[in-house]
Amino acid sequence: MCRNIKTLFNFDPPVTDEEVRAASLQFVRKITGFNKPSKANEAAFLAAVDEVAAVSSRLLHSLETTAAPRNREEEAAKAKARAAARFGA
């Protein structure tokens, strides 16, 4: 999985449309190998991002859990600590 795609389920506050779109963009970039598509491929690329975002949003809104929502700041701190341990920063 692309490292830039973040887990979006079960957070407080809930995921935003912008976060879903950003993850969708990263996914489409990863599978196409394009950071920015050519003019010939731009319409298909953007349509794919929109479709992936719509499906992802529906998925996230349909999932259920009994676990308490995660805190974004705490998760960011954990990720920063993992990175520091991994890269020695």
Distance bins in CASP14 RR format, pairs under 12 A and 6 or more apart:
PFRMAT RR
TARGET T0000
AUTHOR 0000-0000-0000
RMODE 2
METHOD distances of the structure
MODEL  1
1 7 0 0 0 0 0 1 0 0 0 0 0
1 23 0 0 0 0 0 1 0 0 0 0 0
1 26 0 0 0 0 1 0 0 0 0 0 0
1 27 0 0 0 0 1 0 0 0 0 0 0
1 30 0 0 0 0 1 0 0 0 0 0 0
1 31 0 0 0 0 0 1 0 0 0 0 0
2 22 0 0 0 0 0 1 0 0 0 0 0
2 23 0 0 0 0 1 0 0 0 0 0 0
2 24 0 0 0 0 0 1 0 0 0 0 0
2 25 0 0 0 0 0 1 0 0 0 0 0
2 26 1 0 1 0 0 0 0 0 0 0 0
2 27 1 0 0 1 0 0 0 0 0 0 0
2 28 0 0 0 0 0 1 0 0 0 0 0
2 29 1 0 0 1 0 0 0 0 0 0 0
2 30 1 0 1 0 0 0 0 0 0 0 0
2 31 0 0 0 0 1 0 0 0 0 0 0
2 32 0 0 0 0 0 1 0 0 0 0 0
2 33 0 0 0 0 0 1 0 0 0 0 0
3 23 0 0 0 0 0 1 0 0 0 0 0
3 26 0 0 0 0 1 0 0 0 0 0 0
3 30 0 0 0 0 1 0 0 0 0 0 0
3 79 0 0 0 0 0 1 0 0 0 0 0
3 82 0 0 0 0 0 1 0 0 0 0 0
3 83 0 0 0 0 0 1 0 0 0 0 0
3 86 0 0 0 0 0 1 0 0 0 0 0
4 19 0 0 0 0 0 1 0 0 0 0 0
4 22 0 0 0 0 1 0 0 0 0 0 0
4 23 0 0 0 0 1 0 0 0 0 0 0
4 24 0 0 0 0 0 1 0 0 0 0 0
4 25 0 0 0 0 1 0 0 0 0 0 0
4 26 1 0 1 0 0 0 0 0 0 0 0
4 27 0 0 0 0 1 0 0 0 0 0 0
4 29 0 0 0 0 1 0 0 0 0 0 0
4 30 0 0 0 0 1 0 0 0 0 0 0
4 35 0 0 0 0 0 1 0 0 0 0 0
5 19 0 0 0 0 0 1 0 0 0 0 0
5 20 0 0 0 0 0 1 0 0 0 0 0
5 21 0 0 0 0 0 1 0 0 0 0 0
5 22 0 0 0 0 1 0 0 0 0 0 0
5 23 1 0 1 0 0 0 0 0 0 0 0
5 24 0 0 0 0 1 0 0 0 0 0 0
5 25 0 0 0 0 1 0 0 0 0 0 0
5 26 1 0 1 0 0 0 0 0 0 0 0
5 27 1 0 0 1 0 0 0 0 0 0 0
5 28 0 0 0 0 0 1 0 0 0 0 0
5 29 0 0 0 0 1 0 0 0 0 0 0
5 30 1 0 0 1 0 0 0 0 0 0 0
5 31 0 0 0 0 0 1 0 0 0 0 0
5 52 0 0 0 0 0 1 0 0 0 0 0
5 56 0 0 0 0 0 1 0 0 0 0 0
6 15 0 0 0 0 1 0 0 0 0 0 0
6 16 0 0 0 0 0 1 0 0 0 0 0
6 19 1 0 0 1 0 0 0 0 0 0 0
6 20 0 0 0 0 0 1 0 0 0 0 0
6 22 0 0 0 0 1 0 0 0 0 0 0
6 23 1 0 0 1 0 0 0 0 0 0 0
6 24 0 0 0 0 0 1 0 0 0 0 0
6 26 0 0 0 0 1 0 0 0 0 0 0
6 27 0 0 0 0 0 1 0 0 0 0 0
6 56 0 0 0 0 0 1 0 0 0 0 0
6 70 0 0 0 0 0 1 0 0 0 0 0
6 72 0 0 0 0 1 0 0 0 0 0 0
6 75 0 0 0 0 1 0 0 0 0 0 0
6 76 0 0 0 0 1 0 0 0 0 0 0
6 79 0 0 0 0 1 0 0 0 0 0 0
7 15 0 0 0 0 1 0 0 0 0 0 0
7 19 0 0 0 0 0 1 0 0 0 0 0
7 20 0 0 0 0 0 1 0 0 0 0 0
7 23 0 0 0 0 1 0 0 0 0 0 0
7 56 0 0 0 0 0 1 0 0 0 0 0
7 60 0 0 0 0 0 1 0 0 0 0 0
7 63 0 0 0 0 0 1 0 0 0 0 0
7 70 0 0 0 0 1 0 0 0 0 0 0
7 72 0 0 0 0 0 1 0 0 0 0 0
7 75 1 0 0 1 0 0 0 0 0 0 0
7 76 0 0 0 0 0 1 0 0 0 0 0
7 78 0 0 0 0 0 1 0 0 0 0 0
7 79 0 0 0 0 0 1 0 0 0 0 0
8 14 0 0 0 0 1 0 0 0 0 0 0
8 15 1 0 1 0 0 0 0 0 0 0 0
8 16 0 0 0 0 1 0 0 0 0 0 0
8 17 0 0 0 0 0 1 0 0 0 0 0
8 18 0 0 0 0 0 1 0 0 0 0 0
8 19 1 0 1 0 0 0 0 0 0 0 0
8 20 1 0 0 1 0 0 0 0 0 0 0
8 21 0 0 0 0 0 1 0 0 0 0 0
8 22 0 0 0 0 1 0 0 0 0 0 0
8 23 1 0 0 1 0 0 0 0 0 0 0
8 24 0 0 0 0 0 1 0 0 0 0 0
8 26 0 0 0 0 0 1 0 0 0 0 0
8 27 0 0 0 0 0 1 0 0 0 0 0
8 53 0 0 0 0 0 1 0 0 0 0 0
8 56 1 0 0 1 0 0 0 0 0 0 0
8 57 0 0 0 0 1 0 0 0 0 0 0
8 59 0 0 0 0 1 0 0 0 0 0 0
8 60 1 0 1 0 0 0 0 0 0 0 0
8 61 0 0 0 0 0 1 0 0 0 0 0
8 63 0 0 0 0 0 1 0 0 0 0 0
8 69 0 0 0 0 0 1 0 0 0 0 0
8 70 0 0 0 0 0 1 0 0 0 0 0
8 72 0 0 0 0 0 1 0 0 0 0 0
8 75 0 0 0 0 0 1 0 0 0 0 0
9 15 1 0 0 1 0 0 0 0 0 0 0
9 19 0 0 0 0 0 1 0 0 0 0 0
9 20 0 0 0 0 0 1 0 0 0 0 0
9 23 0 0 0 0 0 1 0 0 0 0 0
9 56 0 0 0 0 0 1 0 0 0 0 0
9 57 0 0 0 0 0 1 0 0 0 0 0
9 59 0 0 0 0 1 0 0 0 0 0 0
9 60 1 0 1 0 0 0 0 0 0 0 0
9 61 0 0 0 0 1 0 0 0 0 0 0
9 62 0 0 0 0 0 1 0 0 0 0 0
9 63 1 0 1 0 0 0 0 0 0 0 0
9 64 0 0 0 0 0 1 0 0 0 0 0
9 65 1 0 0 1 0 0 0 0 0 0 0
9 67 0 0 0 0 1 0 0 0 0 0 0
9 69 0 0 0 0 1 0 0 0 0 0 0
9 70 0 0 0 0 1 0 0 0 0 0 0
9 75 0 0 0 0 0 1 0 0 0 0 0
10 60 0 0 0 0 1 0 0 0 0 0 0
10 61 0 0 0 0 0 1 0 0 0 0 0
10 63 1 0 0 1 0 0 0 0 0 0 0
10 64 0 0 0 0 1 0 0 0 0 0 0
10 65 1 0 1 0 0 0 0 0 0 0 0
10 66 0 0 0 0 0 1 0 0 0 0 0
10 67 1 0 0 1 0 0 0 0 0 0 0
10 68 0 0 0 0 1 0 0 0 0 0 0
10 69 1 0 1 0 0 0 0 0 0 0 0
10 70 1 0 1 0 0 0 0 0 0 0 0
10 71 0 0 0 0 0 1 0 0 0 0 0
10 72 0 0 0 0 0 1 0 0 0 0 0
10 75 0 0 0 0 0 1 0 0 0 0 0
11 19 0 0 0 0 1 0 0 0 0 0 0
11 20 0 0 0 0 0 1 0 0 0 0 0
11 60 0 0 0 0 1 0 0 0 0 0 0
11 63 0 0 0 0 0 1 0 0 0 0 0
11 65 0 0 0 0 0 1 0 0 0 0 0
11 67 0 0 0 0 0 1 0 0 0 0 0
11 68 0 0 0 0 0 1 0 0 0 0 0
11 69 1 0 1 0 0 0 0 0 0 0 0
11 70 1 0 1 0 0 0 0 0 0 0 0
11 71 1 0 0 1 0 0 0 0 0 0 0
11 72 1 0 1 0 0 0 0 0 0 0 0
11 73 0 0 0 0 0 1 0 0 0 0 0
11 74 0 0 0 0 0 1 0 0 0 0 0
11 75 1 0 0 1 0 0 0 0 0 0 0
11 76 0 0 0 0 0 1 0 0 0 0 0
12 67 0 0 0 0 0 1 0 0 0 0 0
12 68 0 0 0 0 1 0 0 0 0 0 0
12 69 1 1 0 0 0 0 0 0 0 0 0
12 70 1 0 0 1 0 0 0 0 0 0 0
12 71 1 0 0 1 0 0 0 0 0 0 0
12 72 1 0 0 1 0 0 0 0 0 0 0
12 73 0 0 0 0 0 1 0 0 0 0 0
12 74 0 0 0 0 0 1 0 0 0 0 0
12 75 0 0 0 0 0 1 0 0 0 0 0
13 19 0 0 0 0 0 1 0 0 0 0 0
13 69 0 0 0 0 1 0 0 0 0 0 0
13 70 0 0 0 0 0 1 0 0 0 0 0
13 71 0 0 0 0 1 0 0 0 0 0 0
13 72 1 0 0 1 0 0 0 0 0 0 0
13 73 0 0 0 0 0 1 0 0 0 0 0
14 20 0 0 0 0 0 1 0 0 0 0 0
14 57 0 0 0 0 0 1 0 0 0 0 0
14 60 0 0 0 0 1 0 0 0 0 0 0
14 61 0 0 0 0 1 0 0 0 0 0 0
14 63 0 0 0 0 0 1 0 0 0 0 0
14 69 0 0 0 0 1 0 0 0 0 0 0
14 70 0 0 0 0 0 1 0 0 0 0 0
14 72 0 0 0 0 0 1 0 0 0 0 0
15 21 0 0 0 0 0 1 0 0 0 0 0
15 22 0 0 0 0 0 1 0 0 0 0 0
15 23 0 0 0 0 1 0 0 0 0 0 0
15 24 0 0 0 0 0 1 0 0 0 0 0
15 53 0 0 0 0 0 1 0 0 0 0 0
15 56 0 0 0 0 1 0 0 0 0 0 0
15 57 0 0 0 0 1 0 0 0 0 0 0
15 59 0 0 0 0 0 1 0 0 0 0 0
15 60 1 0 1 0 0 0 0 0 0 0 0
15 61 0 0 0 0 1 0 0 0 0 0 0
15 63 0 0 0 0 0 1 0 0 0 0 0
15 69 0 0 0 0 0 1 0 0 0 0 0
15 70 0 0 0 0 0 1 0 0 0 0 0
15 72 0 0 0 0 0 1 0 0 0 0 0
16 22 0 0 0 0 1 0 0 0 0 0 0
16 23 0 0 0 0 0 1 0 0 0 0 0
16 53 0 0 0 0 0 1 0 0 0 0 0
16 57 0 0 0 0 0 1 0 0 0 0 0
16 60 0 0 0 0 0 1 0 0 0 0 0
16 72 0 0 0 0 0 1 0 0 0 0 0
17 23 0 0 0 0 0 1 0 0 0 0 0
17 24 0 0 0 0 0 1 0 0 0 0 0
17 50 0 0 0 0 0 1 0 0 0 0 0
17 53 1 0 0 1 0 0 0 0 0 0 0
17 54 0 0 0 0 0 1 0 0 0 0 0
17 56 0 0 0 0 0 1 0 0 0 0 0
17 57 1 0 0 1 0 0 0 0 0 0 0
17 60 0 0 0 0 0 1 0 0 0 0 0
17 61 0 0 0 0 0 1 0 0 0 0 0
18 24 0 0 0 0 0 1 0 0 0 0 0
18 25 0 0 0 0 0 1 0 0 0 0 0
18 53 0 0 0 0 1 0 0 0 0 0 0
18 57 0 0 0 0 0 1 0 0 0 0 0
19 25 0 0 0 0 0 1 0 0 0 0 0
19 26 0 0 0 0 0 1 0 0 0 0 0
19 53 0 0 0 0 1 0 0 0 0 0 0
19 56 0 0 0 0 1 0 0 0 0 0 0
19 57 0 0 0 0 1 0 0 0 0 0 0
19 60 0 0 0 0 1 0 0 0 0 0 0
19 72 0 0 0 0 0 1 0 0 0 0 0
20 26 0 0 0 0 0 1 0 0 0 0 0
20 27 0 0 0 0 0 1 0 0 0 0 0
20 49 0 0 0 0 0 1 0 0 0 0 0
20 50 0 0 0 0 0 1 0 0 0 0 0
20 52 0 0 0 0 1 0 0 0 0 0 0
20 53 1 0 1 0 0 0 0 0 0 0 0
20 54 0 0 0 0 1 0 0 0 0 0 0
20 55 0 0 0 0 1 0 0 0 0 0 0
20 56 1 0 1 0 0 0 0 0 0 0 0
20 57 1 0 1 0 0 0 0 0 0 0 0
20 58 0 0 0 0 1 0 0 0 0 0 0
20 59 0 0 0 0 1 0 0 0 0 0 0
20 60 1 0 0 1 0 0 0 0 0 0 0
20 61 0 0 0 0 1 0 0 0 0 0 0
21 27 0 0 0 0 0 1 0 0 0 0 0
21 28 0 0 0 0 0 1 0 0 0 0 0
21 46 0 0 0 0 0 1 0 0 0 0 0
21 49 1 0 0 1 0 0 0 0 0 0 0
21 50 0 0 0 0 1 0 0 0 0 0 0
21 51 0 0 0 0 0 1 0 0 0 0 0
21 52 0 0 0 0 1 0 0 0 0 0 0
21 53 1 0 1 0 0 0 0 0 0 0 0
21 54 0 0 0 0 1 0 0 0 0 0 0
21 56 0 0 0 0 1 0 0 0 0 0 0
21 57 0 0 0 0 1 0 0 0 0 0 0
22 28 0 0 0 0 0 1 0 0 0 0 0
22 29 0 0 0 0 0 1 0 0 0 0 0
22 49 0 0 0 0 1 0 0 0 0 0 0
22 52 0 0 0 0 0 1 0 0 0 0 0
22 53 0 0 0 0 1 0 0 0 0 0 0
22 56 0 0 0 0 0 1 0 0 0 0 0
23 29 0 0 0 0 0 1 0 0 0 0 0
23 30 0 0 0 0 0 1 0 0 0 0 0
23 49 0 0 0 0 0 1 0 0 0 0 0
23 52 0 0 0 0 1 0 0 0 0 0 0
23 53 0 0 0 0 1 0 0 0 0 0 0
23 55 0 0 0 0 0 1 0 0 0 0 0
23 56 1 0 0 1 0 0 0 0 0 0 0
23 57 0 0 0 0 0 1 0 0 0 0 0
23 59 0 0 0 0 0 1 0 0 0 0 0
23 60 0 0 0 0 1 0 0 0 0 0 0
24 30 0 0 0 0 0 1 0 0 0 0 0
24 31 0 0 0 0 0 1 0 0 0 0 0
24 45 0 0 0 0 0 1 0 0 0 0 0
24 46 0 0 0 0 0 1 0 0 0 0 0
24 47 0 0 0 0 0 1 0 0 0 0 0
24 48 0 0 0 0 1 0 0 0 0 0 0
24 49 1 0 1 0 0 0 0 0 0 0 0
24 50 1 0 0 1 0 0 0 0 0 0 0
24 51 0 0 0 0 1 0 0 0 0 0 0
24 52 1 0 1 0 0 0 0 0 0 0 0
24 53 1 1 0 0 0 0 0 0 0 0 0
24 54 0 0 0 0 1 0 0 0 0 0 0
24 55 0 0 0 0 1 0 0 0 0 0 0
24 56 1 0 1 0 0 0 0 0 0 0 0
24 57 0 0 0 0 1 0 0 0 0 0 0
24 59 0 0 0 0 0 1 0 0 0 0 0
24 60 0 0 0 0 0 1 0 0 0 0 0
25 31 0 0 0 0 0 1 0 0 0 0 0
25 32 0 0 0 0 0 1 0 0 0 0 0
25 34 0 0 0 0 0 1 0 0 0 0 0
25 35 0 0 0 0 0 1 0 0 0 0 0
25 36 0 0 0 0 0 1 0 0 0 0 0
25 37 0 0 0 0 0 1 0 0 0 0 0
25 45 0 0 0 0 1 0 0 0 0 0 0
25 46 0 0 0 0 1 0 0 0 0 0 0
25 48 0 0 0 0 1 0 0 0 0 0 0
25 49 1 0 1 0 0 0 0 0 0 0 0
25 50 0 0 0 0 0 1 0 0 0 0 0
25 51 0 0 0 0 0 1 0 0 0 0 0
25 52 0 0 0 0 1 0 0 0 0 0 0
25 53 0 0 0 0 1 0 0 0 0 0 0
25 56 0 0 0 0 0 1 0 0 0 0 0
26 32 0 0 0 0 0 1 0 0 0 0 0
26 33 0 0 0 0 0 1 0 0 0 0 0
26 34 0 0 0 0 0 1 0 0 0 0 0
26 35 0 0 0 0 0 1 0 0 0 0 0
26 49 0 0 0 0 1 0 0 0 0 0 0
26 52 0 0 0 0 1 0 0 0 0 0 0
26 53 0 0 0 0 0 1 0 0 0 0 0
26 56 0 0 0 0 0 1 0 0 0 0 0
27 33 0 0 0 0 0 1 0 0 0 0 0
27 45 0 0 0 0 0 1 0 0 0 0 0
27 48 0 0 0 0 1 0 0 0 0 0 0
27 49 0 0 0 0 1 0 0 0 0 0 0
27 51 0 0 0 0 0 1 0 0 0 0 0
27 52 1 0 1 0 0 0 0 0 0 0 0
27 53 0 0 0 0 1 0 0 0 0 0 0
27 55 0 0 0 0 0 1 0 0 0 0 0
27 56 0 0 0 0 1 0 0 0 0 0 0
28 34 0 0 0 0 1 0 0 0 0 0 0
28 35 0 0 0 0 0 1 0 0 0 0 0
28 36 0 0 0 0 0 1 0 0 0 0 0
28 37 0 0 0 0 1 0 0 0 0 0 0
28 41 0 0 0 0 0 1 0 0 0 0 0
28 42 0 0 0 0 0 1 0 0 0 0 0
28 44 0 0 0 0 1 0 0 0 0 0 0
28 45 1 0 0 1 0 0 0 0 0 0 0
28 46 0 0 0 0 1 0 0 0 0 0 0
28 47 0 0 0 0 1 0 0 0 0 0 0
28 48 1 0 1 0 0 0 0 0 0 0 0
28 49 1 0 1 0 0 0 0 0 0 0 0
28 50 0 0 0 0 1 0 0 0 0 0 0
28 51 0 0 0 0 1 0 0 0 0 0 0
28 52 1 0 0 1 0 0 0 0 0 0 0
28 53 0 0 0 0 1 0 0 0 0 0 0
28 55 0 0 0 0 0 1 0 0 0 0 0
28 56 0 0 0 0 0 1 0 0 0 0 0
29 35 1 0 1 0 0 0 0 0 0 0 0
29 36 0 0 0 0 1 0 0 0 0 0 0
29 37 0 0 0 0 1 0 0 0 0 0 0
29 45 0 0 0 0 1 0 0 0 0 0 0
29 46 0 0 0 0 0 1 0 0 0 0 0
29 48 0 0 0 0 0 1 0 0 0 0 0
29 49 0 0 0 0 1 0 0 0 0 0 0
29 52 0 0 0 0 0 1 0 0 0 0 0
30 48 0 0 0 0 0 1 0 0 0 0 0
30 49 0 0 0 0 0 1 0 0 0 0 0
30 52 0 0 0 0 0 1 0 0 0 0 0
31 45 0 0 0 0 0 1 0 0 0 0 0
31 48 0 0 0 0 1 0 0 0 0 0 0
31 49 0 0 0 0 0 1 0 0 0 0 0
31 52 0 0 0 0 1 0 0 0 0 0 0
32 38 0 0 0 0 0 1 0 0 0 0 0
32 41 1 0 0 1 0 0 0 0 0 0 0
32 42 0 0 0 0 0 1 0 0 0 0 0
32 44 0 0 0 0 1 0 0 0 0 0 0
32 45 1 0 0 1 0 0 0 0 0 0 0
32 46 0 0 0 0 0 1 0 0 0 0 0
32 48 1 0 0 1 0 0 0 0 0 0 0
32 49 0 0 0 0 0 1 0 0 0 0 0
32 52 0 0 0 0 0 1 0 0 0 0 0
33 41 0 0 0 0 0 1 0 0 0 0 0
33 45 0 0 0 0 0 1 0 0 0 0 0
34 40 0 0 0 0 0 1 0 0 0 0 0
34 41 1 0 0 1 0 0 0 0 0 0 0
34 42 0 0 0 0 1 0 0 0 0 0 0
34 44 0 0 0 0 0 1 0 0 0 0 0
34 45 1 0 0 1 0 0 0 0 0 0 0
34 46 0 0 0 0 0 1 0 0 0 0 0
34 48 0 0 0 0 0 1 0 0 0 0 0
34 49 0 0 0 0 0 1 0 0 0 0 0
35 45 0 0 0 0 0 1 0 0 0 0 0
36 42 0 0 0 0 1 0 0 0 0 0 0
36 45 0 0 0 0 1 0 0 0 0 0 0
36 46 0 0 0 0 0 1 0 0 0 0 0
37 43 0 0 0 0 1 0 0 0 0 0 0
37 44 1 0 0 1 0 0 0 0 0 0 0
37 45 1 1 0 0 0 0 0 0 0 0 0
37 46 0 0 0 0 1 0 0 0 0 0 0
37 47 0 0 0 0 0 1 0 0 0 0 0
37 48 0 0 0 0 1 0 0 0 0 0 0
37 49 0 0 0 0 0 1 0 0 0 0 0
38 44 0 0 0 0 0 1 0 0 0 0 0
38 45 0 0 0 0 1 0 0 0 0 0 0
39 45 0 0 0 0 0 1 0 0 0 0 0
39 46 0 0 0 0 0 1 0 0 0 0 0
41 47 0 0 0 0 0 1 0 0 0 0 0
41 48 0 0 0 0 1 0 0 0 0 0 0
42 48 0 0 0 0 0 1 0 0 0 0 0
42 49 0 0 0 0 0 1 0 0 0 0 0
43 49 0 0 0 0 0 1 0 0 0 0 0
43 50 0 0 0 0 0 1 0 0 0 0 0
44 50 0 0 0 0 0 1 0 0 0 0 0
44 51 0 0 0 0 0 1 0 0 0 0 0
45 51 0 0 0 0 0 1 0 0 0 0 0
45 52 0 0 0 0 0 1 0 0 0 0 0
46 52 0 0 0 0 0 1 0 0 0 0 0
46 53 0 0 0 0 0 1 0 0 0 0 0
47 53 0 0 0 0 0 1 0 0 0 0 0
47 54 0 0 0 0 0 1 0 0 0 0 0
48 54 0 0 0 0 0 1 0 0 0 0 0
48 55 0 0 0 0 0 1 0 0 0 0 0
49 55 0 0 0 0 0 1 0 0 0 0 0
49 56 0 0 0 0 0 1 0 0 0 0 0
50 56 0 0 0 0 0 1 0 0 0 0 0
50 57 0 0 0 0 0 1 0 0 0 0 0
51 57 0 0 0 0 0 1 0 0 0 0 0
51 58 0 0 0 0 0 1 0 0 0 0 0
52 58 0 0 0 0 0 1 0 0 0 0 0
52 59 0 0 0 0 0 1 0 0 0 0 0
53 59 0 0 0 0 0 1 0 0 0 0 0
53 60 0 0 0 0 0 1 0 0 0 0 0
54 60 0 0 0 0 0 1 0 0 0 0 0
54 61 0 0 0 0 0 1 0 0 0 0 0
55 61 0 0 0 0 0 1 0 0 0 0 0
55 62 0 0 0 0 0 1 0 0 0 0 0
56 62 0 0 0 0 0 1 0 0 0 0 0
56 63 0 0 0 0 0 1 0 0 0 0 0
57 63 0 0 0 0 0 1 0 0 0 0 0
68 74 0 0 0 0 0 1 0 0 0 0 0
69 75 0 0 0 0 0 1 0 0 0 0 0
70 76 0 0 0 0 0 1 0 0 0 0 0
70 77 0 0 0 0 0 1 0 0 0 0 0
70 78 0 0 0 0 1 0 0 0 0 0 0
70 79 0 0 0 0 0 1 0 0 0 0 0
71 77 0 0 0 0 1 0 0 0 0 0 0
71 78 0 0 0 0 0 1 0 0 0 0 0
72 78 0 0 0 0 0 1 0 0 0 0 0
72 79 0 0 0 0 0 1 0 0 0 0 0
73 79 0 0 0 0 0 1 0 0 0 0 0
73 80 0 0 0 0 0 1 0 0 0 0 0
74 80 0 0 0 0 0 1 0 0 0 0 0
74 81 0 0 0 0 0 1 0 0 0 0 0
75 81 0 0 0 0 0 1 0 0 0 0 0
75 82 0 0 0 0 0 1 0 0 0 0 0
76 82 0 0 0 0 0 1 0 0 0 0 0
76 83 0 0 0 0 0 1 0 0 0 0 0
77 83 0 0 0 0 0 1 0 0 0 0 0
77 84 0 0 0 0 0 1 0 0 0 0 0
78 84 0 0 0 0 0 1 0 0 0 0 0
78 85 0 0 0 0 0 1 0 0 0 0 0
79 85 0 0 0 0 0 1 0 0 0 0 0
79 86 0 0 0 0 0 1 0 0 0 0 0
80 86 0 0 0 0 0 1 0 0 0 0 0
80 87 0 0 0 0 0 1 0 0 0 0 0
80 88 0 0 0 0 0 1 0 0 0 0 0
80 89 0 0 0 0 1 0 0 0 0 0 0
81 87 0 0 0 0 0 1 0 0 0 0 0
81 88 0 0 0 0 0 1 0 0 0 0 0
81 89 0 0 0 0 0 1 0 0 0 0 0
82 88 0 0 0 0 0 1 0 0 0 0 0
82 89 0 0 0 0 0 1 0 0 0 0 0
83 89 1 0 0 1 0 0 0 0 0 0 0
END
